[in-house]
Amino acid sequence: MEVNAIMTNVKERVAYLHGLTKGLNVNEKTPEGKVILNIIDVLEDMANDVQDIHMVQQDLETYVETLDEDLNELEEDFYEECANVADEFVEMQCPVCHEDVSFESDILDSREEVEVTCPHCRSVVYDNIIDGDCVYEIDRDGEYDSHTYSENPGL
């Protein structure tokens, strides 16, 4: 049974009891009458309070559902944007301090001399400078791809 139907039923039953007390001429002149009438008043107050709580709870459920939908939309937008940004960067570990260093993937395709240094220890993490017979290259997965490695501490 739905909560609204239960609440209506409880309120109807309390109203029925209230009607019974009037039909039986229960009044506050006798001690038993006072007790019965006060019990019915308490039941009526409780039924009203429970109904109010139910209404507030329904409003909260609606509000939480709306927040959940909005949060799902934000998460989808955020993670989609993060996925796009992640494709634009290369991440590798500094060979000296072993901290992760990220830089734009466009640097890998640059024809100009480029040197990427670790922001933590200032060691060279990547460069495309030709050093004698050795060319330092890195693929898009952050792995070294060169024929020879030099004495460069960053590689």
Legacy VTK file of the C-alpha trace (Angstrom):
# vtk DataFile Version 3.0
C-alpha trace
ASCII
DATASET POLYDATA
POINTS 155 float
0.000 0.000 0.000
1.302 3.446 -0.907
2.313 5.763 1.932
-0.234 8.389 0.891
-3.031 5.816 1.075
-1.804 4.654 4.487
-1.715 8.231 5.773
-5.230 8.893 4.487
-6.351 5.675 6.141
-4.731 6.634 9.469
-6.275 10.097 9.399
-9.681 8.576 8.553
-9.366 6.114 11.421
-8.455 8.900 13.862
-11.443 10.927 12.589
-13.625 7.832 13.063
-12.423 7.475 16.667
-13.106 11.145 17.232
-16.632 10.656 15.874
-17.144 7.627 18.112
-16.245 9.627 21.186
-18.837 12.258 20.269
-21.460 9.586 19.485
-20.829 7.879 22.812
-20.915 11.233 24.588
-17.393 10.809 25.889
-16.437 14.113 27.477
-13.841 15.584 29.737
-16.090 15.451 32.794
-14.938 11.930 33.627
-11.309 10.879 34.106
-11.667 8.140 31.488
-13.168 10.610 29.015
-10.238 13.003 29.498
-7.761 10.182 28.789
-9.591 8.957 25.715
-9.999 12.448 24.222
-6.350 13.298 24.874
-5.238 10.022 23.268
-7.304 10.818 20.175
-5.834 14.361 20.052
-2.311 12.909 20.260
-3.119 10.404 17.502
-4.455 13.207 15.316
-1.318 15.320 15.887
0.895 12.322 15.125
-0.997 11.558 11.907
-0.617 15.203 10.796
3.100 15.222 11.657
3.732 11.967 9.807
1.892 13.316 6.772
4.015 16.505 6.871
7.183 14.432 7.142
6.040 12.318 4.206
5.475 15.412 2.070
8.893 16.845 2.956
10.483 13.472 2.233
8.819 13.380 -1.215
10.155 16.879 -1.941
13.637 15.778 -0.862
13.463 12.698 -3.099
12.543 14.872 -6.067
15.350 17.300 -5.248
17.929 14.511 -4.868
16.835 12.935 -8.157
17.263 16.298 -9.891
20.708 16.758 -8.320
21.678 13.231 -9.350
20.654 13.868 -12.960
22.576 17.160 -13.013
25.624 15.497 -11.471
25.511 12.699 -14.050
25.467 15.277 -16.850
28.411 17.123 -15.302
30.367 13.889 -14.844
29.774 12.892 -18.462
30.902 16.312 -19.691
33.914 16.366 -17.367
35.159 12.866 -18.166
34.611 13.403 -21.890
36.643 16.608 -21.683
39.351 14.869 -19.623
39.569 12.097 -22.207
40.068 14.664 -24.959
42.717 16.516 -22.942
44.516 13.273 -22.070
45.030 12.587 -25.774
46.812 15.923 -26.117
49.489 15.152 -23.500
52.329 12.699 -23.068
53.281 11.575 -19.586
56.599 10.048 -18.645
58.649 9.484 -15.548
61.726 11.556 -14.779
64.757 9.232 -14.803
66.378 11.156 -11.935
63.627 11.855 -9.370
61.035 9.416 -10.795
58.218 11.996 -10.677
55.662 11.991 -13.494
56.120 14.764 -16.047
53.434 15.687 -18.592
53.872 17.743 -21.718
51.940 18.465 -24.885
52.106 15.744 -27.507
52.734 18.373 -30.229
56.284 18.635 -28.909
56.985 15.147 -30.269
56.316 16.338 -33.815
58.277 19.568 -33.522
61.058 20.136 -36.057
62.665 22.718 -33.785
65.023 21.733 -31.006
62.935 21.057 -27.906
63.974 20.149 -24.396
61.523 19.182 -21.644
62.800 19.398 -18.080
61.368 17.974 -14.901
59.699 20.695 -12.817
60.812 18.929 -9.628
64.543 18.391 -10.164
65.182 20.318 -13.418
66.686 17.266 -15.155
66.092 16.809 -18.870
63.222 14.381 -19.411
62.956 14.644 -23.207
64.776 16.393 -25.969
64.902 16.040 -29.721
68.359 17.483 -30.073
70.743 15.509 -32.252
73.789 14.563 -30.184
76.437 13.121 -32.446
74.974 9.983 -33.987
72.133 9.691 -31.518
68.651 11.121 -31.920
66.376 11.082 -28.878
62.811 10.263 -29.722
59.788 9.270 -27.758
56.602 7.691 -29.030
53.088 8.845 -28.074
52.842 6.283 -25.252
55.735 7.870 -23.378
58.186 5.113 -24.290
61.675 5.814 -25.610
62.188 4.846 -29.202
65.769 5.498 -30.238
68.600 3.500 -31.604
71.126 4.633 -29.016
70.953 6.450 -25.722
73.506 9.079 -24.871
75.065 10.115 -21.588
72.236 12.606 -21.159
70.984 12.135 -17.562
67.413 12.882 -18.606
67.157 9.865 -20.879
LINES 1 156
155 0 1 2 3 4 5 6 7 8 9 10 11 12 13 14 15 16 17 18 19 20 21 22 23 24 25 26 27 28 29 30 31 32 33 34 35 36 37 38 39 40 41 42 43 44 45 46 47 48 49 50 51 52 53 54 55 56 57 58 59 60 61 62 63 64 65 66 67 68 69 70 71 72 73 74 75 76 77 78 79 80 81 82 83 84 85 86 87 88 89 90 91 92 93 94 95 96 97 98 99 100 101 102 103 104 105 106 107 108 109 110 111 112 113 114 115 116 117 118 119 120 121 122 123 124 125 126 127 128 129 130 131 132 133 134 135 136 137 138 139 140 141 142 143 144 145 146 147 148 149 150 151 152 153 154
